[in-house]
C-alpha cells in the first residue's frame, strides 16, 4: 500500500460497530484502499477480525473531538494535510427504512452515525457521502451545535411553548429578546409583529407529516434545530441537525439513565417535549436566565388519552376533537383534523426536574412565567415583572 498512499489514493471510511457487516457486502468489495475509522468499544476485536483485509490500510478508533487527540486522530490529520486522504464516506450495512408515520417514505438510518459524522466534520470534510447496499446520499454541510456554544453567554432568553396562555400576555414585549419557539409558533409572528430568534422541532409525527407547513411558514433567515435523524428528509435552510438521544423513559441507548440533561454539542437528551431540548440548546448557548412562557402543561385530554400506550399504535395520537379545552394559542394550529402524538406529562415533568437540578448546579436561573401554568417544577414569576 505504500505507493498508493504516496499517490493519495485513500478514502477515509467511517463505520459504527453495528455496520461492520458492510465490509462483507458485495457493494463494497472493490472499494479500497481505505483507512477505517470505527466507532466501537473494543477496537482490538475489530483489528483482529478485519486487520488482514487487503482493502484496509489501517484501522483507527473513532473518538470525540472534545477529547485530547489520540495518536490515531493525529495520524489522520497528517494524512489529510499531506493529501493522502482526500475524501470521506460513512458506510451502512442496512437498507433504507420507512419513516415511522409515513411508511411509504424511506430514508437512511443515520442517528447512530452522528459521532462519526461529527468527527469527519471536525477533520474538515464538508459534504459527506453515506453509502449503503444499493443506495447512497450526500449530506451537504450545515451549521453544527458547536457553532452555537456560548453565543449568548450571560444573556437571558425566553423558551416559548404554544399554549393558549400566550393570548393572555403582551407578546410584543419579546421583540428584542432572545426567543426560542417550536412547531407552528410561526402562526403568531404576523400578529405579534416579529419573528423568533430560533425555532426547533423534534416530534416525529410533526416532522414527517407536516414538514411542508414548516418549510412554508418559516423564513430562511431563522436558525432552525431539527434532529439529525431527519437530515436527509427535512431539508430546511439555515438548519442545524442536532444529535438527539431518544429514550424509553427508563434508559437511553448509550446506557445513561433517564432523565438526563446535556449542554454538550456532542449529544442532547430527549425529555418528551421539544421545550426540553430548547432548554438544553439555550444552556449550550450560555444563557444564564431562561424563562418559560406558553408552557401551559394542560392538555385537557383526560386520563385515557394520556395513558402511556406505545407510540405508533392506533391510540397513540390525538386531534382537537379529543381535547376538552383549548390546547394551543391559535385555532389554526389544530384545524383540518391535524394529528398529534399524545403528550407524556409525567415523563416531561421528570425531565424538567432534571433540567432544574442541572441549571441550579451550573449557575443558570430557570423560571416559569406562564400565567396559569400547570407545570410547578420551576419557580413561578409574573411575566410582566420581567420588563
Secondary structure, DSSP 4 states (H G I P E B T S, - for coil): -HHHHHTT-EEEEEEEGGGGGGGGSGGGTT--SEEEEEE-S-HHHHHHHHTT-TTEEEEEE---TTSPP-HHHHHHHHHHHHTSEEEEEEE-SSPPEE-SS-TT-EE---GGGHHHHHHHHHTT--SEEEEETTEEEEE-----GGGGTTTTTT-EEEEE---GGGGGS-GGGGTTSEEEEEGGGGGGHHHHTS--SEEEE--HHHHHHHHHHHHHHS-TTSEEEEEGGGTTTS--TTEEEE-EE-B-SSBBTTSPBSS----BTTBEE--SSHHHHHHHHHHHTT-SEEEEES-------HHHHTS-PPTTSTTSEE-GGG-SS--SSSGGGTTTT--EEPP-HHHHHHHHHHHHHHHHHTT-EEEE--TT-S--SSEE--GGGG-
